[in-house]
Amino acid sequence: MAYDLITMGRIGVDLYPLQTGVPLPQVTSFGKFLGGSATNVAVAAARLGRSTAVITRTGDDPFGIYLHEALKGFGVDDRWVTPVPGLPTPVIFCEVFPPDDFPLYFYRLPKAPDLEIDAHELDLDAIRDARIFWVTGTGLSEEPSRTATLAALAHRSKAGTTVFDLDWRPMFWSDPAAARPFYKEALRHTTVAVGNLDEVEVATGVREPHAAAQALLDAGVQVAVVKQGPKGVLAVNSDGEAAEVPPLPVNVLNGLGAGDAFGGSLCHGLLEGWDLERTMRYANAAGAIVASRLECSSAMPTPDEIEAAIAAGAVK
């Protein structure tokens, strides 16, 4: 069976406060959710009817069991989610200060199991055969995940659509200069690159959106997607097609899952063969819907919800 989408990267347990506008020391109750960027992208695409799987690793502990149960509940194949004895499943806390302040606190010590993905354990045939393969910048931050990520990309050799989510997290690197050579190598094997302004600057050294998109194309990708926050999203392809789409109006509750909803919907649009503008409008709407909700994975929208938001011109 060839999957519509296989993602590779982070997984963890999101513990989100059930009170908004409250600093973490004063929060009294939390909700527990499946988390991790690559994992949430697989969930978002599954919600849109796509066959998805994730390659990652958890601790050999109760939180790891919970993540397997959650993946199955969302319809994401967990066959390549394996335990690492001796390492705890990561936990991520956040604070929720709408509309634009959502500090994250990663508990990934002594090391996150998802950075223990080993190249020798990859199902390279499945990776090659997937219609879309999605990797993240975090997977390049440490060994053996770095070698595994680059080996998977090289084996796939741009078969189908290969998406590199630039996913720059400064706490996982010593500095941007340390990341850039590995980002450059990943881009050689990538057909689509996705990132916000900080992330494209890390990857290319350029921050201006149009120049950064061109730099990504020059690095070898066929589609460059630059997320510009309140200014919307810019997408440019190697054929010269461009689309710049403003965000949908929304009352933001928690913006942390919006990028993952965008990613899953981007994959859906690519699989459908839509043009850039339609794909960006659809992905923008999905991200806006999740920004209006507290959680991430369980908040991923259905096709009907996305179409309703596009028709309304806002998230109601």
N, C-alpha and C positions, 0 to 999 in steps of 0.2 A: 504494500500500500504506500503510495506517495502522498505525503501530507501537503496540505495547502501551505502550511507555515510551521517551521521549526525555529524556536528561539533558543538562545544559549546565553546564560548569564545569571544574574542575581536572583535569589529567592530569600524570603525571610518572613517573619511575623510582624505585621504592623500593629502597634498598640497605640490607638488614636484616642485622645481625650474626648470624653463625652460632654465636656464643657468647653465652649468657645470663649476666646478672649481671656483665658486664665493661664498664668504661668505654670509650667510643669510642676514646681514644688507644691502648688496649691490644688492641683487636679486631684479629684477624689475617685473618679471611675474612668475606665478605659474600655473601648471596644477592640476585639481581636479580629484581625483580617489577614488573609493571604497577601503577601507583598513581594516586592522586588521587581525592578523595571522590566526585565526580559520576560518574567513570568506574567506580569500584568498585561503585557502586549499580547501574549498567547491567549489569555482570558478574554481580552477585548475582541480579538478576532473570532474566538469560539462563540462569543455572544452574537456575532454577526453571521453565524452558520458555517464557519470555516473549520476544517479539520486541523487541529493544532497539537503540537507536542513541545515540551521544554526539556533542554539538557541542562541539568544543574545538580547540586548536591546539598544535602541537609545534614544536621547532626543526627546521631543515632539516639534520639530522645523523644519525649512526648510531643514537643513542638514539631519535630520532623514528621511524626505520624499525622499530626493535624494538617500539615501542608499537603501530604498525599491525599488525605480525605477531601480537602478543599479543592485541589486540582481536579479530582474525579467528579466532584459536585459541579464544577464549572465546565465539564466536558473536555478537559485538557489531558492528553495522554501523558502519564507519569512514568512510563517504562524506563526513561533515561534519567530519573531522579533517584540518586543513590546516596546511602548514608556514609558518613565519614566518622568512624569511631574516634572518640576523644576530643572532638570539636563540637561545641554547642551550636544549635541552630540560631542564626542571627535574629536579633530583636531590634526593631526600629521604633523609637518614640518620636512624636512630633508635638509641637505647640500650634494652636490654631488661632491666628489673629487675622481675621478677614479684614480687607479683601486681598492683601498681598504679602503677608508675613507668616511663613509656615516653617519655622526652624525644624531641622531634622537632627536626630541624635542616633547615630549608628552604633550598635553594640555588636561588633564583629571580631572580638578578641578571644583567644590569642590569634586566630585567623578564621576567616569565614570559610565554611565548607565549599561554597560555590567557587572559591579560588583554587580548589583541589581537583578540578576537572582535569583528567589526564588524557593526553592525545592517544595513548595506546588503547583506551577504553571507548573511543568514539565509534559510533556506527557511521562510518564515512559514506557508505552507499546510501543510507537514508538521508544524510545531509546533502549529498549530491542530487538526489532525486526529488527533494522537496521543491515545490513551486517557488516558495520564498524561504530563504534562510536569513535569520536576524541575529546579529551579534552586537555587543556593547563595548564601549571604551573601558568600563570597569574590568571586563574580562582580560584586558591587556595589562592590568596594573601589577600583577604578581605571577610568579611561576607556581605550579605548572599550567595554570589557566592560560597564561599568555601564549605559551607554545601550542597548547591545544586549540586556542582560538585561531591562531595563524595557520596551523595545520589544516583545520577544517576549511578555512577560506581558500587555501591553496589547492586542496583536493577538489573543492567545488568548482574552482577556476571559472567563476562568473556564469556557471550553469544557471538557467532561470534568472530569478531576481535575488540579488544578495544585498541586504540592507545593513549598513553600519550606523548604529545609533551612537553618536559620538559620546554621549553620556559621561561628561566630565564631572568628576567628584573630587575636588581638591584634597579632601582628607585621605584619599587613597593613593596619592602621589606625592613625591617630594617637591616637585614644581612642574609647571607646564612644559619646560624644556625636556624634562625626563620622559614625558608622554609622547611628544611630537614624533620621534622616529618610529614608534610602534603604530601610531595613528597613520603615518605615511605609508607604512607597509600594509596595513589593513586596507587602506583606500585603494591600493593597487588591485585588490581582488574584489572590489565592491562595485555594484551597479547603482546603488542609491545611498546617499549620505544624508543623515538627518541630525540637526542640532540647533541649539539656541545660539545667541550671539557669543556668549562666553565659550561655548563648545567649539564653534567654528573658528574662533580666534586661536584656541589651543591647537586645533588641527592644521590650520593654514597660516597662522601669524597675521591674519587679516580680520578686521572686525566689521567694516562697512558691509552691509548685507549683500549688495550686488557684487562687490569685489570678492567677498568670501565665497559666494556661490560659484563665481567663475573659477576661483582657485580650487574649489572642490572638483569642478569639471576638468580642470587642467590636471588634477591628480589622478584622473582616470575614471571617475564615476560618470554615469549617464544621466542621473537626476540628482540635483542638489536641493535640499529643503532646509531653509533657514527660518527658524521660528523667532519672531521679533516681539513677543509679549503683547502689550497693548496695541502695537502697530500691525498685528496680524502675522501672516506667514508668506514668505516668498519661496516660490519653486521655479527652477530653471532646468531645462534638459539640454542634452547635447545637440538636439535638432534646432535649437534656437527658440523653442516655445517657452513662454514665461507666464506665470500667474502670481499675482499679489492680492491676497484675500484678507479683508479685515476680520477681526474676531466678531463673534456674535455677542450682543449685549447679554449679560448674565449677572445675577447677584451671587458673587463668589462666597462659598462657604469654606472650601478647602481646595486649593489649587494643585495639590501634590499629585493627584492621579490623572490630571488633564493630559499630560504628555504621553502617558501610556495608552490612554483612550485614543488620542491622536494617532499613535503608532499602529494600533490594531486596525483602525479605520483606514489609515494610509495603505496598509497591506490589502485590505478588502478592495479598495479602489484600484490598486495595481492589478489585483487578480481579475477584477471585472474589466480591465482594459479602458477605464475612463480616462478622459483627458486631464491635464494638470489642474485646471480650475475646478472642475467638478470634484476631483479627488480632494483638493485642499479644502473646499467648502464642506464636504462631508466630514473630513477629519477634524476641522475646526469646530464643527457643531458637536461632534462626539466629545471633544475635549471640554467644551463649554458646559455640556450637560454634567460631566463628572465634577467639574469645578463647583457646580451648584450643590454637590452632595458631600457628606462627611467622608465616606470610605472611598477606597480605590477599586479593588478587584470586584467586589459585589455591587459596585455602582456603575459598572460598564453598561452602556446603553444598548438597546435593541435597535434594529433597523427602523422600526416604526417611530421610536422616540427621536432618532436622528432626523428622519424625514420631516417629522412634525416641527422640530426646531428650525430646520431650514425653511420650511414653508412659512413659519411665523416670523422669521427674521430675528428671533431672540429665543432664549431659554426661559420658558414661563414657569 
